[in-house]
């Protein structure tokens, strides 16, 4: 432990292989138990079993948590993890241990300070005690034992322990987006371009409506992600403090996957927007935006490829749908689905009774309610998810009734629908956290500003999806068109508080490191 604390003993997380990244269940590394020596033999049987993109592997790591297929008594027990020392320091140099071969992935597009590399093992022996056996291990008599009987459930339970990494990656991506917005907004408040037709000098960049449309909705979304991350961390802490049931654990994993994907996608998009919003200055390295763009790029695929994570979120929703609504008729299904979605979005809201009343009223007068009515906004997010989930469940059931040989094509055709479901589900979770955060806020001035930011977050989201809402008769053409007008008005309303809002994102000006902001 002292060597770990002082960074003398550095570890690696060795899961991804040349042949399998997202499909962890199919990794090829073998962990074979030898009862005669009470050891586990770690082997990379094929070139595609080579561990790759492993942080700390190329230069500095000395031990690795290696994932592979555990074989005990001639039977494969699925993916497990074992700690393998693979390098030692000899005369000031790092040297691979016998049977271990490390390599370097080479120059990367970002995060240059992380020495990603490759690892291969040729029948490397480690003690049985090196097996991480919380969910399944080898007993003293050499047999395999686990409290989780199902190998499939055991596999997903093991992967569930990785949720903290996804929480950190999602939060890290959001922080990169905050930093970019802080830089670009501060620059837009000092940079002037083109004379005003009113004759009072050149116009500040952030006074242009389209520049506001570029940056201010991003700030609103940054606040929305902040509340969603707070809720996620609270749920994670709860799962570590006490025993939680499968539903809570599934909710935690789903939130972590969805938010990681949503935040890293947003960060990549918003950093590019901020770079362009700063013109040529944004392309100068000393102004930090190009470096941010490079570093945040990988967030979209590590700790889980975003597309795969979103499909996992959607498949989890389908599983819950099937378990809860099997055997119900069409009318009962619609009623219970609507109730489920409403309950889930409000389950963490402090003022649930108030919001319930707002949503109930919005259902009665949905065509007359203002687009800035919070109940109507929550209702639209609820209805969108409910409709997408129901229609996908029907399509999926039809696909699974097809004969073998035709199922892949039918299920493959559902991927766009799966990703839509995951997106709107995650959007709904974020809105629920935002509403809860506003309800809990005791500072009335801050609460008013948060309400305006929440409106900005919601209206931008609805405007981007306005075609869906009109196609499915949830909005009239007139109401759809009013979203753009409302969005423009909200940007104008938020504009005077832009500096205070980026300061509120929590990154001190002196930490931005952008030379174009220096006086």
C-alpha positions in Angstrom: 0.0 0.0 0.0 2.8 2.6 0.8 4.2 2.0 -2.7 0.8 2.5 -4.3 0.2 5.7 -2.4 3.7 7.1 -3.4 3.1 6.0 -7.0 6.1 3.7 -6.9 3.8 0.7 -7.6 1.5 1.7 -10.5 -1.3 -0.5 -11.8 -3.1 -1.1 -15.1 -6.6 -2.0 -16.0 -6.2 -4.7 -18.7 -9.6 -5.6 -20.2 -9.7 -4.5 -23.9 -8.0 -6.8 -26.4 -7.0 -6.4 -30.0 -9.9 -8.7 -31.0 -12.6 -7.6 -28.5 -13.3 -4.2 -26.9 -17.0 -3.6 -26.4 -17.7 -7.4 -26.5 -16.0 -8.2 -23.2 -17.8 -11.6 -22.8 -15.8 -12.8 -25.9 -12.3 -11.8 -24.8 -9.7 -14.6 -25.5 -7.2 -14.3 -22.6 -7.3 -17.5 -20.5 -6.9 -17.9 -16.8 -6.4 -21.6 -16.2 -6.3 -23.0 -12.6 -3.6 -25.5 -11.9 -4.6 -27.5 -8.8 -1.1 -29.1 -8.5 0.6 -25.8 -7.8 -2.4 -23.9 -6.6 -1.7 -21.2 -9.3 -3.5 -19.5 -12.1 -1.9 -19.6 -15.6 -2.4 -16.4 -17.5 -2.1 -16.8 -21.3 -2.7 -14.8 -24.5 -3.4 -17.8 -26.9 -3.8 -15.7 -30.0 -2.5 -12.3 -31.4 -6.0 -10.9 -31.0 -5.9 -11.7 -27.3 -3.2 -9.0 -26.8 -4.4 -6.4 -24.3 -4.3 -3.0 -25.9 -4.9 0.7 -25.2 -4.0 0.0 -21.6 -3.1 3.0 -19.5 0.3 2.8 -17.8 1.2 -0.3 -19.8 3.8 1.2 -22.1 6.3 2.6 -19.6 5.4 2.8 -16.0 2.9 0.2 -14.8 4.2 -2.8 -12.7 1.0 -4.8 -12.1 -2.2 -5.3 -14.1 -5.8 -6.3 -13.3 -6.1 -8.8 -16.2 -9.5 -9.9 -17.4 -9.8 -13.3 -19.0 -11.8 -16.5 -19.2 -11.4 -18.5 -16.0 -11.0 -22.3 -16.5 -11.4 -24.6 -13.5 -11.5 -28.3 -13.8 -11.8 -28.2 -17.6 -14.9 -25.9 -17.4 -15.0 -22.2 -18.4 -16.6 -20.1 -15.7 -16.7 -16.9 -17.8 -14.8 -13.6 -17.4 -12.9 -13.0 -14.2 -10.1 -10.8 -13.2 -6.6 -11.6 -11.7 -3.8 -9.4 -10.6 -0.6 -10.0 -12.6 2.8 -8.5 -11.9 4.4 -7.9 -15.3 7.3 -5.5 -14.9 10.0 -4.6 -12.3 12.5 -1.8 -11.9 16.1 -3.1 -12.3 19.0 -0.6 -12.0 16.6 2.3 -12.6 15.1 0.7 -15.7 11.6 -0.9 -16.1 12.0 -4.5 -17.3 9.3 -6.9 -18.3 9.0 -10.0 -16.2 9.5 -13.5 -17.8 6.5 -14.4 -20.0 5.2 -10.8 -20.1 5.6 -8.6 -23.1 4.6 -4.9 -23.1 4.4 -2.5 -26.0 3.6 1.1 -26.8 0.5 2.1 -28.8 2.4 5.1 -30.1 1.4 8.7 -30.5 -2.2 9.5 -29.9 -4.7 12.2 -30.8 -4.9 13.5 -27.2 -4.2 12.7 -23.5 -0.5 12.5 -24.5 0.5 12.2 -20.8 -1.1 8.7 -20.5 1.3 5.9 -21.7 -1.2 3.6 -23.3 0.3 0.3 -24.4 -0.1 -3.4 -25.1 0.3 -6.5 -22.9 0.8 -10.1 -23.8 1.2 -13.1 -21.5 2.9 -16.5 -22.2 1.7 -18.9 -19.6 2.5 -16.6 -16.7 1.8 -18.1 -13.3 0.4 -16.2 -10.3 -0.9 -17.4 -6.9 -4.6 -18.4 -6.6 -4.9 -15.5 -4.1 -4.4 -13.0 -7.0 -7.9 -13.9 -8.3 -10.3 -11.1 -7.5 -13.0 -13.4 -6.1 -15.8 -11.2 -4.7 -18.4 -12.6 -7.1 -16.8 -16.0 -7.8 -13.6 -17.8 -6.9 -11.7 -21.0 -6.3 -12.0 -22.8 -3.0 -9.2 -24.4 -1.0 -10.2 -27.8 -2.5 -9.7 -26.5 -6.0 -13.4 -26.2 -7.0 -15.2 -23.1 -8.3 -17.8 -21.4 -6.1 -20.0 -18.4 -6.5 -23.1 -17.1 -4.7 -24.4 -16.1 -8.1 -25.5 -19.2 -9.9 -26.2 -17.8 -13.3 -22.9 -17.2 -15.3 -24.7 -14.4 -17.3 -25.8 -12.6 -14.1 -22.4 -13.1 -12.6 -20.8 -11.5 -15.6 -23.0 -8.4 -15.6 -22.6 -8.1 -11.8 -18.8 -8.0 -12.3 -19.1 -5.4 -15.0 -21.4 -3.4 -12.7 -18.4 -2.7 -10.5 -17.0 -0.6 -13.4 -19.8 2.0 -12.9 -17.5 4.3 -11.0 -15.2 4.7 -14.0 -18.1 5.7 -16.2 -19.3 8.2 -13.6 -15.8 9.7 -13.5 -15.4 9.8 -17.3 -18.9 11.4 -17.8 -18.1 14.0 -15.2 -14.7 14.6 -16.6 -16.2 15.2 -20.1 -18.7 17.6 -18.6 -15.9 19.6 -16.9 -14.1 19.9 -20.2 -17.3 21.3 -21.7 -17.6 23.7 -18.8 -14.0 24.9 -19.3 -14.5 25.4 -23.0 -17.7 27.4 -22.4 -16.0 29.5 -19.8 -13.2 30.4 -22.2 -15.5 31.1 -25.2 -18.0 33.1 -23.2 -15.4 35.3 -21.6 -13.9 35.9 -25.0 -17.3 36.7 -26.5 -17.8 39.4 -23.8 -14.6 41.2 -24.7 -14.2 40.7 -28.4 -16.0 43.2 -30.7 -16.8 42.8 -34.4 -18.5 45.1 -37.0 -19.9 48.5 -36.3 -23.3 48.9 -34.8 -25.9 50.4 -37.1 -26.9 52.6 -34.2 -23.5 54.3 -34.4 -22.3 53.5 -30.9 -19.1 51.5 -31.8 -18.5 47.9 -32.6 -20.7 45.2 -31.4 -19.7 42.8 -28.6 -19.8 39.2 -30.0 -22.2 37.9 -27.3 -24.7 40.6 -28.3 -25.3 38.8 -31.6 -28.3 36.4 -31.4 -26.6 33.5 -33.2 -23.6 33.8 -30.9 -25.9 33.6 -28.0 -27.6 30.5 -29.6 -24.1 29.0 -29.9 -23.1 29.3 -26.3 -25.9 30.0 -23.9 -27.9 26.7 -24.4 -24.6 25.0 -23.8 -24.3 26.7 -20.4 -27.8 25.7 -19.6 -27.0 22.1 -20.4 -23.9 22.3 -18.3 -26.0 23.1 -15.3 -28.5 20.4 -16.2 -25.6 17.9 -16.3 -24.4 19.2 -12.9 -27.6 18.3 -11.2 -27.8 14.9 -13.0 -24.3 14.1 -11.9 -25.1 15.0 -8.3 -28.0 12.6 -8.3 -25.9 9.9 -9.9 -23.1 10.3 -7.3 -25.7 10.2 -4.5 -27.1 6.9 -6.0 -23.6 5.5 -6.3 -22.8 6.4 -2.7 -26.0 4.8 -1.5 -25.1 1.6 -3.3 -21.7 1.5 -1.5 -23.2 2.4 1.9 -26.0 -0.2 2.0 -27.3 -3.3 0.3 -29.5 -2.3 -2.6 -31.9 -4.4 -4.6 -31.4 -5.3 -8.3 -33.7 -2.5 -9.5 -31.6 0.2 -7.8 -28.4 -1.4 -9.1 -29.8 -1.6 -12.6 -31.0 2.0 -12.3 -27.5 3.1 -11.2 -25.8 1.3 -14.1 -28.3 2.6 -16.6 -27.9 6.2 -15.4 -24.1 5.9 -15.4 -24.0 4.5 -19.0 -26.5 7.0 -20.3 -24.9 10.0 -18.7 -21.4 9.0 -19.7 -22.6 8.7 -23.3 -24.6 12.0 -23.2 -21.9 14.1 -21.5 -19.0 12.9 -23.6 -21.0 13.4 -26.9 -22.0 16.9 -25.6 -18.4 17.7 -24.6 -17.1 16.8 -28.1 -19.8 18.9 -29.7 -19.6 21.9 -27.4 -15.8 22.2 -27.4 -15.9 22.3 -31.2 -18.6 25.0 -31.1 -16.5 27.0 -28.6 -13.4 26.7 -30.8 -15.3 28.0 -33.8 -17.0 30.8 -31.7 -13.5 32.1 -30.9 -12.5 32.3 -34.6 -8.7 32.2 -35.3 -7.9 32.8 -31.7 -9.6 29.6 -30.8 -7.2 27.7 -33.1 -4.1 28.9 -31.2 -2.8 26.3 -28.9 -2.1 28.7 -26.0 -5.8 29.4 -25.8 -6.5 25.8 -24.8 -9.5 24.9 -27.0 -7.7 22.8 -29.5 -6.0 20.9 -26.6 -9.3 20.4 -24.9 -10.8 19.1 -28.2 -8.0 16.6 -28.6 -8.2 15.4 -25.0 -12.0 15.0 -24.9 -12.1 13.1 -28.1 -11.3 9.7 -26.6 -14.0 10.2 -23.9 -16.6 9.0 -26.5 -15.2 5.5 -26.7 -13.2 4.7 -23.5 -14.9 3.2 -20.4 -17.5 2.0 -22.9 -18.2 3.0 -26.5 -21.1 5.5 -26.5 -23.2 3.7 -29.1 -22.8 0.4 -27.2 -23.7 2.0 -23.9 -26.8 3.6 -25.3 -27.9 0.3 -26.7 -27.4 -1.2 -23.2 -29.6 1.5 -21.7 -32.3 0.8 -24.2 -32.1 -3.0 -23.8 -32.4 -2.5 -20.0 -35.6 -0.5 -20.5 -37.0 -3.2 -22.8 -36.2 -5.9 -20.2 -38.0 -3.9 -17.5 -40.9 -3.4 -19.9 -41.2 -7.1 -20.6 -41.0 -8.1 -16.9 -43.7 -5.6 -15.9 -46.2 -5.6 -18.7 -46.3 -9.2 -19.9 -50.0 -10.3 -20.2 -51.6 -6.8 -20.1 -54.0 -5.7 -22.8 -53.3 -2.6 -24.9 -55.3 -0.1 -22.7 -53.7 -1.4 -19.5 -50.2 -1.2 -21.1 -50.6 2.4 -22.1 -51.9 3.4 -18.6 -49.2 1.6 -16.7 -46.4 2.8 -19.0 -47.4 6.4 -18.6 -47.5 5.9 -14.8 -44.1 4.3 -14.8 -42.4 7.0 -16.8 -44.0 9.8 -14.7 -43.0 8.0 -11.5 -39.4 7.5 -12.7 -38.9 11.1 -13.7 -40.2 12.3 -10.4 -38.8 9.7 -8.1 -36.0 11.9 -6.9 -37.8 15.2 -7.0 -38.2 16.9 -3.6 -41.4 18.6 -4.6 -43.0 15.6 -6.2 -46.5 16.5 -5.2 -46.3 19.9 -6.8 -44.9 18.6 -10.0 -47.4 15.8 -10.1 -50.1 18.4 -10.0 -48.5 20.4 -12.7 -48.2 17.4 -15.0 -51.8 16.4 -14.3 -52.9 19.8 -15.2 -50.7 19.8 -18.3 -52.4 16.6 -19.4 -55.8 18.3 -19.3 -54.8 21.4 -21.1 -51.7 20.3 -23.0 -52.7 22.2 -26.2 -53.3 25.5 -24.3 -50.4 25.4 -21.9 -47.4 27.7 -22.5 -44.2 26.1 -23.8 -42.6 27.5 -20.6 -45.1 25.7 -18.4 -42.9 23.2 -16.4 -45.7 20.7 -16.2 -46.1 20.7 -20.0 -42.4 20.4 -20.5 -42.1 17.3 -18.2 -45.2 15.9 -19.9 -43.5 16.2 -23.4 -40.4 14.4 -22.2 -42.5 11.7 -20.5 -44.8 11.2 -23.5 -41.8 11.0 -25.9 -40.1 8.3 -23.9 -43.4 6.4 -23.3 -44.2 6.4 -27.0 -40.7 5.4 -28.2 -40.5 2.6 -25.6 -43.9 1.2 -26.5 -43.3 1.2 -30.2 -39.9 -0.3 -29.9 -41.2 -3.1 -27.6 -43.8 -4.0 -30.2 -41.2 -4.1 -33.0 -38.8 -6.1 -30.8 -41.5 -8.7 -30.0 -42.3 -9.1 -33.7 -38.6 -9.6 -34.5 -38.2 -12.3 -31.9 -41.1 -14.2 -33.3 -39.3 -14.7 -36.6 -37.6 -18.0 -37.4 -33.9 -18.3 -36.7 -31.9 -16.9 -39.6 -34.2 -13.9 -40.0 -33.8 -12.4 -36.5 -30.5 -10.7 -36.8 -31.7 -8.6 -39.8 -34.9 -7.7 -38.0 -33.2 -6.8 -34.7 -30.4 -4.9 -36.6 -33.1 -2.8 -38.2 -34.1 -1.6 -34.7 -30.7 0.0 -33.8 -31.8 3.5 -34.7 -34.9 3.0 -32.5 -32.8 1.7 -29.7 -30.5 4.7 -29.7 -33.5 7.1 -29.8 -35.0 5.4 -26.8 -31.7 5.7 -24.8 -31.4 9.3 -25.8 -34.9 10.4 -24.8 -34.7 8.3 -21.6 -31.5 10.0 -20.6 -32.9 13.4 -21.5 -35.8 12.7 -19.2 -33.6 11.7 -16.3 -31.6 14.9 -16.7 -34.7 17.0 -16.7 -35.9 15.2 -13.5 -32.6 16.0 -11.8 -32.8 19.6 -12.9 -36.4 19.9 -11.6 -35.3 18.4 -8.3 -32.4 20.7 -8.0 -34.6 23.8 -8.5 -37.1 22.5 -6.0 -34.3 22.1 -3.4 -32.8 25.6 -4.0 -33.5 28.0 -1.1 -31.9 31.1 -2.7 -34.8 32.8 -4.5 -32.6 34.8 -6.9 -30.7 31.6 -7.8 -33.9 29.7 -8.1 -35.3 32.2 -10.7 -32.1 31.9 -12.8 -32.1 28.1 -12.6 -35.7 28.1 -13.7 -34.8 30.2 -16.8 -31.8 27.9 -17.5 -34.1 24.9 -17.2 -36.5 26.5 -19.7 -33.5 27.1 -22.0 -32.4 23.5 -21.7 -35.9 22.1 -22.4 -36.8 24.4 -25.3 -33.5 23.7 -27.1 -34.1 20.0 -26.7 -37.7 20.2 -27.9 -36.8 22.4 -30.8 -34.1 19.9 -32.0 -36.7 17.2 -31.9 -39.7 19.2 -33.1 -40.2 17.1 -36.2 -40.7 14.0 -34.0 -43.3 15.8 -31.9 -45.3 17.1 -34.9 -45.0 13.8 -36.8 -46.5 12.0 -33.7 -49.2 14.7 -33.1 -47.8 15.8 -29.7 -47.5 19.4 -31.0 -49.3 21.5 -33.5 -47.3 23.2 -36.3 -47.9 26.6 -34.6 -46.6 25.4 -31.2 -43.6 23.8 -32.9 -42.8 27.1 -34.7 -43.1 29.0 -31.4 -40.2 27.0 -29.9 -37.6 28.9 -32.0 -39.1 32.2 -30.9 -39.1 31.1 -27.3 -35.5 29.9 -27.5 -34.3 33.2 -29.0 -36.1 35.1 -26.3 -34.6 33.0 -23.5 -31.1 33.6 -24.9 -31.7 37.3 -24.8 -33.0 37.0 -21.3 -29.9 35.1 -20.1 -27.4 37.2 -21.9 -26.9 39.9 -19.2 -25.9 37.1 -16.7 -23.5 35.2 -18.9 -20.4 36.0 -17.0 -22.0 35.2 -13.6 -23.2 31.9 -15.1 -19.8 30.7 -16.4 -18.3 31.8 -13.0 -21.0 29.6 -11.4 -19.8 26.6 -13.4 -17.0 26.5 -10.8 -13.8 26.9 -12.8 -11.8 29.9 -11.5 -10.6 32.3 -14.3 -7.0 31.7 -13.4 -7.4 28.0 -14.1 -8.6 28.5 -17.6 -5.0 29.0 -18.9 -6.1 30.9 -22.0 -3.8 33.6 -23.1 -6.5 35.5 -25.1 -8.2 36.2 -21.8 -5.2 37.9 -20.2 -5.4 41.6 -19.7 
